[in-house]
Amino acid sequence: MGSDGRYVLNGDWVVSRPGTYEAMGTRVVYTRDASPEETLRAAGPTSHDLLLQVLLQEPNPGIEFEFWLPREHYIPFQAQVQALGWSLRQPQPLDMVRPPAPSAIPARTLTLAPDPCPPCPDTRGRAHRLLHYCGSDFVFQARVLGRHRQDQETRYEVRVQLVYKNRSPLRAREYVWAPGHCPCPLLSPHREYLLAVRRLVSPDGTQDRLLLPHAGYARLWSPAEDSRARLAARRCPL
């Protein structure tokens, strides 16, 4: 399933034929034969999230998967995996082998601009979701309309689309503030997120803000994320 909630293949109780499917900026090759084994291969890179769902109607023979990360994301990911005690089949990032440039075209050296913000820590997981859902004043689905960096803060203009939890009324358009010039998580304009934010009122009452804490809860909205939010609401009633 793509991040837009639409099935790429084998969705809505319809079994797709083996073949190649376009999805999230890449091609997914689906193979299936008389054996119980099915395979999915995507060369990537993907432009949005892909959600893999498994429907079991008989004993599970096992699931094996692997994926590749960009070099700049691999070292932080490796450190987190080692802290969790997981094992990696890929001991180190592999350099991509690029074909030589044709002799008729002069070779050019491309200089990539460095990313001004380092990767954010991985804060996924049920415990993290419940912690922020329960401790937040507002949980809602919003589309990011714009982002403005101001001194050591980042201000997002968002359009509220669906409210899961609110301790006071929300307007159709709100500003959400995040600490730091490089906040974590970093929200991208023109994308929809599920946000858990707090209300911050200054002691003198002159400022009343919606605050997205550092390493707070912000996930790209999807039907699966919607289900997780509704499950969290049962554990953390208003």
C-alpha positions in Angstrom: 0.0 0.0 0.0 1.3 3.5 -0.8 1.3 6.4 1.5 -1.9 7.7 -0.2 -3.8 4.6 1.1 -4.2 3.0 -2.3 -3.1 -0.6 -2.8 -0.3 -1.2 -5.3 -1.3 -4.9 -5.6 -3.2 -7.7 -3.9 -5.6 -5.2 -2.2 -9.3 -5.3 -1.3 -9.4 -9.2 -1.5 -8.3 -9.2 -5.1 -5.1 -11.2 -6.1 -3.0 -9.4 -8.6 -1.2 -11.0 -11.5 2.6 -11.4 -11.3 4.3 -8.5 -13.1 5.8 -5.0 -12.7 3.8 -2.3 -10.9 4.6 1.5 -10.7 4.6 2.7 -7.1 6.0 5.6 -5.1 8.6 6.6 -7.7 9.9 3.1 -8.3 8.9 -0.2 -10.0 7.8 -3.2 -7.9 8.3 -6.6 -9.5 5.9 -9.2 -8.1 6.5 -12.9 -8.7 4.3 -15.8 -7.8 4.2 -19.4 -9.0 2.8 -22.8 -7.9 5.0 -22.8 -4.8 3.9 -20.9 -1.6 6.7 -18.4 -2.1 6.0 -14.9 -3.3 8.6 -12.2 -3.9 8.6 -8.4 -4.2 11.6 -6.5 -5.4 11.9 -2.7 -5.9 15.2 -1.2 -7.1 14.2 2.2 -5.6 14.7 4.8 -4.5 11.2 5.3 -3.2 9.7 8.8 -3.1 7.1 8.0 -0.4 6.5 5.3 2.2 5.4 1.8 1.2 3.4 -0.2 3.7 3.8 -4.0 3.4 0.8 -5.9 4.8 0.6 -9.7 5.2 -2.6 -11.6 5.2 -2.2 -15.0 6.8 -4.8 -17.7 6.0 -2.5 -20.7 6.8 0.7 -21.3 8.9 3.3 -18.6 8.1 6.3 -20.2 6.3 8.4 -17.2 7.1 9.1 -13.7 5.8 12.5 -12.4 4.8 13.3 -8.8 3.8 16.2 -6.5 3.2 16.5 -2.8 2.3 19.2 -0.3 1.5 19.7 3.2 3.0 21.4 6.2 1.7 25.0 6.5 3.1 24.2 9.6 5.2 21.4 7.7 6.9 23.2 4.4 7.4 25.5 5.2 10.4 22.7 6.6 12.6 20.5 3.6 11.7 23.4 1.2 12.5 24.0 2.7 15.9 20.3 2.4 16.8 20.2 -1.2 15.6 23.2 -2.2 17.6 21.7 -0.5 20.7 18.6 -2.7 20.3 20.7 -5.8 19.9 19.6 -6.6 16.4 21.9 -8.1 13.8 22.6 -6.7 10.4 23.4 -8.8 7.3 25.0 -5.7 5.7 28.1 -5.0 7.8 28.8 -1.7 6.0 27.3 0.5 3.3 28.3 -0.5 -0.1 29.4 2.0 -2.7 27.2 2.1 -5.8 29.0 1.1 -9.0 28.4 3.6 -11.6 29.1 3.0 -15.3 31.8 5.2 -16.9 30.6 8.3 -18.7 30.6 7.9 -22.5 33.7 9.2 -24.2 31.7 11.6 -26.4 30.4 13.4 -23.3 33.0 15.2 -21.2 32.9 14.0 -17.6 31.7 16.5 -15.0 32.2 16.5 -11.3 28.9 17.1 -9.4 29.2 18.7 -6.0 26.2 18.0 -3.8 25.2 20.7 -1.3 25.5 19.3 2.2 22.3 18.7 4.1 22.0 21.7 6.6 20.2 19.5 9.1 21.5 16.1 10.4 19.2 13.1 10.4 16.6 13.0 13.2 16.7 10.1 15.7 14.3 7.2 15.1 11.4 7.6 17.4 9.1 5.0 16.1 7.3 2.4 18.2 4.2 1.9 20.2 5.6 3.1 23.5 6.7 6.4 21.9 3.3 6.9 20.3 1.4 6.3 23.5 3.8 8.6 25.5 3.2 11.5 23.2 -0.5 10.8 22.6 -1.2 10.7 26.3 0.9 13.7 27.2 -0.3 15.9 24.4 -3.1 18.5 24.4 -3.9 18.0 20.7 -3.7 15.1 18.2 -4.8 15.9 14.7 -4.2 15.3 11.0 -2.9 18.4 9.2 -1.5 19.4 5.9 1.6 21.6 6.1 1.1 24.7 4.0 4.4 26.4 4.8 7.6 26.4 6.9 9.4 29.5 8.2 12.7 29.3 10.2 13.0 32.2 12.6 16.1 32.5 14.9 16.1 29.2 16.9 12.5 28.3 16.1 10.6 26.8 13.2 7.0 27.8 12.5 4.7 25.6 10.4 1.5 26.9 9.0 -0.9 23.9 8.9 -4.5 23.2 7.8 -6.3 21.0 10.3 -8.2 18.3 8.6 -9.1 15.7 11.3 -9.0 16.0 15.1 -8.5 13.0 17.3 -7.9 14.8 20.6 -8.3 18.4 21.6 -8.5 20.1 25.0 -9.7 23.4 23.5 -11.0 24.4 20.1 -8.8 24.4 17.0 -9.1 26.7 14.1 -9.1 25.5 10.5 -5.6 27.0 10.1 -3.1 27.0 12.9 0.6 27.7 13.5 2.7 24.9 15.0 6.0 25.9 16.5 9.0 23.6 16.9 12.2 24.4 18.8 15.5 24.7 16.9 16.6 25.8 13.4 16.7 22.1 12.6 13.8 20.6 14.5 13.2 16.9 14.9 10.9 15.7 13.4 11.3 18.0 10.3 8.0 18.4 8.5 7.9 18.9 4.7 5.5 21.4 3.1 2.5 20.1 1.1 2.5 16.8 3.0 0.0 15.5 5.5 1.0 14.4 9.0 -0.5 13.1 12.2 0.7 15.4 14.9 0.7 15.3 18.7 1.3 18.8 20.1 1.1 20.6 23.4 -0.3 24.0 24.2 2.3 26.4 25.6 1.1 29.7 27.3 3.7 32.2 28.5 3.5 33.2 32.2 2.3 36.7 31.2 -0.3 35.3 28.8 1.1 37.1 25.8 2.0 34.0 23.9 -0.3 31.0 23.3 1.3 28.5 21.0 0.9 24.9 19.7 4.3 23.3 20.3 5.7 20.2 18.6 8.4 19.0 21.1 11.8 18.0 19.9 11.7 14.3 18.8 8.0 14.5 19.2 5.3 12.6 17.5 4.8 13.5 13.8 4.0 10.8 11.3 3.0 11.0 7.6 -0.7 10.4 7.7 -1.9 7.1 6.2 -4.8 4.7 6.9 -2.5 2.6 9.0 -1.4 5.6 11.1 -5.0 6.6 11.5 -5.7 3.1 13.0 -2.8 3.5 15.4 -4.0 6.8 16.6 -7.5 5.4 17.3 -6.0 2.5 19.2 -3.9 5.0 21.3 -7.0 7.0 22.0 -8.5 3.9 23.8 -5.5 3.8 26.1 -5.5 7.6 26.7 -9.1 8.9 26.8 -9.7 12.7 27.0 
